[in-house]
Amino acid sequence: MKIFVLVKEVPDTYGDRKLNLETGLAERSAGDVVLDEITERALEVALSYADKNPDAEVVALSMAPESSTASVRRALAIGAASAVHIADEQLAGADLGLTAEVLAAAIRRGGADLVITGNLSTDGSGGVIPAMLAEHLGFAQATALSAVEISADSISGTRAADAGAQPVSAQLPAVISVTEALPDARFPNFKGIMAAKKKPLEVLSLADLDASADPAAAPRTIMTAIAEKPPRAAGVKITDEGDAGNQLVEYLVQNRLV
Ligand SMILES: Cc1cc2nc3c(=O)[nH]c(=O)nc-3n(C[C@H](O)[C@H](O)[C@H](O)COP(=O)(O)OP(=O)(O)OC[C@H]3O[C@@H](n4cnc5c(N)ncnc54)[C@H](O)[C@@H]3O)c2cc1C
């Protein structure tokens, strides 16, 4: 079974995240970057299956700037057998639609039985790439899974719904996305880091893919406005002189918080 896991480098949520006020794009070099934790969890789901099924091949796939090689290598150090990195200047600032089209073309080229992704990235937070991919590939989709069972020809799992847990299952080929309820990824050890240097890492450009996507065409997503986040205003301090409860209620009502 060939499993593609989508991995994505994102600005570290513990650091300052900045937007370029002219382009509206994230300043990806403004601070530290990390492999998105949710994509590491997706990788762990694939590796846990591969541990018990030696015929399973796990490929990490990323569409990211050239500078993201270290993050792609981290996926190899964690345990992916090989990686595909789509790096092309024409894709800088790609929107959700273009991203899904290009990722789907790379998956089609590699031939996958199963695609595993995070449910939502911590930078764009679009949360729709997995569904878009399934549509492009003509695969079944089971998104936002908090538990996953993979077998030779199907997947099953649980999706948290408002009123409880929804059991879902699908025949392969399928695209699944996982939530933070799934376990953390294993930590890359020294042996894994050394092995990662020798594992295949294929770097592709848009021209290598059979993608009809044309980044130069009119943008599909149009940004209408962008502004710096206003500085945080000082909070209101309530000193209890016997009427703190009332003051609190007034504050909540005035600010339409109840
Ligand atoms: C070189 C480059 C630069 C970009 N710069 C910006 C920018 O500055 N500002 C901006 O707003 N957008 C930028 N984008 C687009 C953005 O990063 C997202 O890839 C895209 O919009 C998908 O949105 P999302 O991650 O919110 O999707 P979601 O649907 O939230 O992602 C769900 C899951 O899909 C997978 N996934 C998503 N994107 C990728 C990817 N690119 N590669 C591999 N797996 C992925 C991950 O597993 C993720 O957990 C850039 C894209 C590229 C390729």
PDBQT file of the ligand as one rigid body, heavy atoms in Angstrom, charges set to zero:
ROOT
HETATM    1  C1  LIG A 301       5.442  28.553  -1.604  1.00  0.00    +0.000 C 
HETATM    2  C2  LIG A 301       4.116  28.908  -0.956  1.00  0.00    +0.000 A 
HETATM    3  C3  LIG A 301       4.013  30.080  -0.220  1.00  0.00    +0.000 A 
HETATM    4  C4  LIG A 301       2.781  30.399   0.349  1.00  0.00    +0.000 A 
HETATM    5  N1  LIG A 301       2.717  31.555   1.052  1.00  0.00    +0.000 NA
HETATM    6  C5  LIG A 301       1.533  31.896   1.598  1.00  0.00    +0.000 A 
HETATM    7  C6  LIG A 301       1.443  33.075   2.351  1.00  0.00    +0.000 A 
HETATM    8  O1  LIG A 301       2.421  33.782   2.546  1.00  0.00    +0.000 OA
HETATM    9  N2  LIG A 301       0.234  33.393   2.885  1.00  0.00    +0.000 N 
HETATM   10  C7  LIG A 301      -0.856  32.597   2.684  1.00  0.00    +0.000 A 
HETATM   11  O2  LIG A 301      -1.949  32.925   3.179  1.00  0.00    +0.000 OA
HETATM   12  N3  LIG A 301      -0.790  31.465   2.004  1.00  0.00    +0.000 NA
HETATM   13  C8  LIG A 301       0.381  31.092   1.457  1.00  0.00    +0.000 A 
HETATM   14  N4  LIG A 301       0.467  29.916   0.768  1.00  0.00    +0.000 N 
HETATM   15  C9  LIG A 301      -0.690  29.046   0.678  1.00  0.00    +0.000 C 
HETATM   16  C10 LIG A 301      -0.922  28.280   1.981  1.00  0.00    +0.000 C 
HETATM   17  O3  LIG A 301       0.280  28.051   2.670  1.00  0.00    +0.000 OA
HETATM   18  C11 LIG A 301      -1.584  26.919   1.904  1.00  0.00    +0.000 C 
HETATM   19  O4  LIG A 301      -0.745  25.928   1.371  1.00  0.00    +0.000 OA
HETATM   20  C12 LIG A 301      -2.827  26.797   1.162  1.00  0.00    +0.000 C 
HETATM   21  O5  LIG A 301      -3.534  27.985   1.105  1.00  0.00    +0.000 OA
HETATM   22  C13 LIG A 301      -3.636  25.701   1.859  1.00  0.00    +0.000 C 
HETATM   23  O6  LIG A 301      -4.265  26.252   2.978  1.00  0.00    +0.000 OA
HETATM   24  P1  LIG A 301      -4.289  25.598   4.414  1.00  0.00    +0.000 P 
HETATM   25  O7  LIG A 301      -2.945  25.094   4.811  1.00  0.00    +0.000 OA
HETATM   26  O8  LIG A 301      -4.991  26.554   5.276  1.00  0.00    +0.000 OA
HETATM   27  O9  LIG A 301      -5.210  24.310   4.166  1.00  0.00    +0.000 OA
HETATM   28  P2  LIG A 301      -5.888  23.335   5.204  1.00  0.00    +0.000 P 
HETATM   29  O10 LIG A 301      -7.053  22.769   4.472  1.00  0.00    +0.000 OA
HETATM   30  O11 LIG A 301      -6.074  23.971   6.554  1.00  0.00    +0.000 OA
HETATM   31  O12 LIG A 301      -4.773  22.223   5.363  1.00  0.00    +0.000 OA
HETATM   32  C14 LIG A 301      -5.149  20.951   5.788  1.00  0.00    +0.000 C 
HETATM   33  C15 LIG A 301      -3.970  20.041   5.638  1.00  0.00    +0.000 C 
HETATM   34  O13 LIG A 301      -3.581  19.998   4.271  1.00  0.00    +0.000 OA
HETATM   35  C16 LIG A 301      -2.210  19.824   4.164  1.00  0.00    +0.000 C 
HETATM   36  N5  LIG A 301      -1.609  20.927   3.413  1.00  0.00    +0.000 N 
HETATM   37  C17 LIG A 301      -2.089  22.181   3.239  1.00  0.00    +0.000 A 
HETATM   38  N6  LIG A 301      -1.273  22.898   2.482  1.00  0.00    +0.000 NA
HETATM   39  C18 LIG A 301      -0.233  22.100   2.176  1.00  0.00    +0.000 A 
HETATM   40  C19 LIG A 301       0.939  22.277   1.423  1.00  0.00    +0.000 A 
HETATM   41  N7  LIG A 301       1.224  23.451   0.828  1.00  0.00    +0.000 N 
HETATM   42  N8  LIG A 301       1.804  21.235   1.325  1.00  0.00    +0.000 NA
HETATM   43  C20 LIG A 301       1.537  20.055   1.913  1.00  0.00    +0.000 A 
HETATM   44  N9  LIG A 301       0.428  19.826   2.639  1.00  0.00    +0.000 NA
HETATM   45  C21 LIG A 301      -0.439  20.837   2.768  1.00  0.00    +0.000 A 
HETATM   46  C22 LIG A 301      -1.658  19.706   5.550  1.00  0.00    +0.000 C 
HETATM   47  O14 LIG A 301      -1.642  18.359   5.941  1.00  0.00    +0.000 OA
HETATM   48  C23 LIG A 301      -2.701  20.442   6.371  1.00  0.00    +0.000 C 
HETATM   49  O15 LIG A 301      -2.649  20.061   7.702  1.00  0.00    +0.000 OA
HETATM   50  C24 LIG A 301       1.663  29.551   0.198  1.00  0.00    +0.000 A 
HETATM   51  C25 LIG A 301       1.785  28.365  -0.525  1.00  0.00    +0.000 A 
HETATM   52  C26 LIG A 301       2.993  28.032  -1.091  1.00  0.00    +0.000 A 
HETATM   53  C27 LIG A 301       3.101  26.741  -1.821  1.00  0.00    +0.000 C 
ENDROOT
TORSDOF 0
